[in-house]
Structures are given as structure tokens and as C-alpha cells.
Amino acid sequence: MERIPSPKDLRGAAAVAQSLSYVAGLAGVIAGAVLYNEGEVAFAIVVWVLTFAAGAILMIAAFLTRAIAALLGRVARMESDLAVLVGDRARDRDLGPSPDPWVRHPPPL
């Protein structure tokens, strides 16, 4: 079975995707400017459009990766909270009815 990446791994991947987006944008601007100065206006526009699209796709991927990392973090916290609640419930069943009125969880009926 494959290992599920941790939220920390996903945040790192999102940072890499965002950095690549900036690099693609910068490379597109430079390449388009060089082509434009050499008189290749049509190719310059094509390069600008393609690198803009590549940068936008990488930014969207970074955004979605960060969202998945946040969801995985929340799921992990919910699992730990649920484990505590199940443990409390099992402990209450083992102890039986409590004469203490200040018990957080009432015994099952």
C-alpha cells in the first residue's frame, strides 16, 4: 500500500509548485521579450500566453495542494479527538454507574 503524504509534505510540494510558477512566469517574460526584440511578435505572444497558462496551472495546483493539506490536518485532529472520546466511553462502561454527579459522561443505560 502506498504511503499517504503528510500535511507537511503537501505544504512543501505546494511551495515547490508556487516557486515553479514564478520561475515559469519570469522565463516567459524574458523569452517573450527576447523574441519581441528580434521582431518575432507572433512567437513572443505565443510564449507569453503559454507561460502564463503554465504558471496559472501551477498556482492552482499549489492552492489545491494546500487545501488538501489543511483537510488532512483536520482529519488527523478529528481522529485523535474520536480516539479520546471512545476511550472515555469504554472507561465509563468499565467503571459502571458513578455516584459522583460531576462525572463528565453519564453511564450508558
Protein Blocks (a to p, Z undefined) as FASTA:
>chain_A
ZZdddfklmmmmmmmmmmmmmmmmmmmmmmmmmmmmnopamlmmmmmmmmmmmmmmmmmm
mmmmmmmmmmmmmmmmmmmmmmmmmmmmmmmmmnopafbfkbfbacdZZ
